Amino acid sequence: QGHLVESGGGSVQPGGSLRLSCAASKTIFSDLPMGWYRQFPGSQRDLVADITRDGDTNYADSVKGRFTISRDSAENTVYLQMNNLKPEDTAVYYCNIARTGWYSDWGQGTQVTVSS
């Protein structure tokens, strides 16, 4: 299995923006649908957005119109642009394979905190 390394999290005020990055160590990920997930304390990880190799995207209702997922297959990187952040977006964000029912090893994630 390859490795996935998330970065770009931080603390922002409501209405702010962040851009998360996910670097994949193996090119195998460039052929797979990839997704961003988030985990609230005491909860399971939920899918936030995913994107296929061809650029087809899917978003959770709670982030539609605010988040944008993209990928650079040549760089084996997946991005999540998050705009108009809300306190309820506070979570640890992870990337991993999507739409297949199986996953690579989970990375450490990146913390996003939205508060005033």
C-alpha positions in Angstrom: 0.0 0.0 0.0 1.0 3.6 -0.5 1.0 6.4 1.9 -1.2 9.4 2.1 -0.1 12.6 3.8 -2.6 15.4 4.5 -1.6 19.0 5.1 -3.0 22.5 5.0 -5.3 22.5 8.0 -5.3 25.3 10.6 -7.4 27.6 12.6 -9.7 30.2 10.9 -12.6 32.4 11.7 -16.1 31.6 10.3 -16.3 32.7 6.7 -12.6 32.0 6.2 -10.9 29.6 3.7 -8.4 26.8 3.7 -6.9 24.6 1.1 -6.1 21.1 2.0 -3.6 19.0 0.2 -3.2 15.2 0.1 0.1 13.8 -1.3 0.1 10.2 -2.4 3.3 8.2 -2.4 2.4 5.9 -5.2 1.1 6.5 -8.7 -1.6 3.9 -8.2 -3.6 6.5 -6.6 -3.7 8.5 -9.8 -6.0 5.9 -11.4 -8.4 5.6 -8.4 -11.3 7.7 -7.2 -10.1 9.7 -4.3 -12.0 11.4 -1.5 -11.7 13.7 1.5 -13.2 12.5 4.7 -13.7 14.2 8.0 -14.0 12.9 11.5 -15.7 14.7 14.4 -14.7 13.7 18.0 -16.3 10.5 18.9 -17.6 9.8 15.5 -16.7 7.8 12.4 -15.2 9.3 9.3 -17.6 10.6 6.8 -17.1 11.4 3.2 -17.0 15.1 2.4 -16.2 15.0 -1.3 -14.7 12.6 -3.9 -13.4 12.8 -7.4 -12.8 10.2 -10.1 -9.7 9.9 -12.3 -11.7 11.7 -15.0 -12.8 14.6 -12.7 -16.4 13.5 -11.8 -17.1 14.9 -8.4 -19.5 14.3 -5.6 -20.1 16.3 -2.4 -21.9 15.9 0.9 -24.9 18.2 1.1 -23.4 20.0 4.0 -20.5 21.3 1.9 -22.0 21.8 -1.5 -21.3 25.2 -2.9 -18.5 25.8 -0.3 -16.0 23.1 -0.9 -14.3 22.1 -4.2 -12.3 19.0 -4.7 -9.6 18.7 -7.4 -6.7 16.6 -8.3 -3.4 16.7 -10.0 -2.7 13.2 -11.2 0.8 14.1 -12.5 1.7 15.2 -9.0 -0.3 12.5 -7.2 -2.1 15.2 -5.2 -5.7 15.8 -4.3 -6.9 19.1 -3.0 -9.9 20.4 -1.1 -10.6 24.1 -1.3 -12.8 25.1 1.6 -14.6 28.4 1.5 -17.1 30.1 3.8 -16.0 27.8 6.6 -18.4 27.3 9.5 -17.8 26.2 13.1 -19.5 22.8 12.2 -16.7 22.1 9.7 -14.3 21.8 12.6 -12.9 18.2 12.3 -9.9 16.2 11.4 -9.7 15.8 7.6 -8.3 12.8 5.8 -7.9 11.7 2.3 -8.2 8.2 1.0 -9.6 6.1 -1.8 -13.3 6.6 -2.5 -16.2 4.8 -4.3 -14.6 1.4 -4.1 -15.4 0.2 -0.6 -11.8 -0.3 0.2 -9.1 1.9 1.6 -5.4 2.4 1.9 -3.9 2.9 5.3 -5.2 6.1 6.8 -2.8 9.0 7.3 -2.6 11.2 10.3 -5.1 13.7 8.9 -5.0 17.5 9.2 -7.0 19.4 11.9 -9.3 22.2 10.7 -10.7 24.5 13.4 -13.3 27.1 12.7 -14.0 29.5 15.6 -14.3 33.2 16.3 
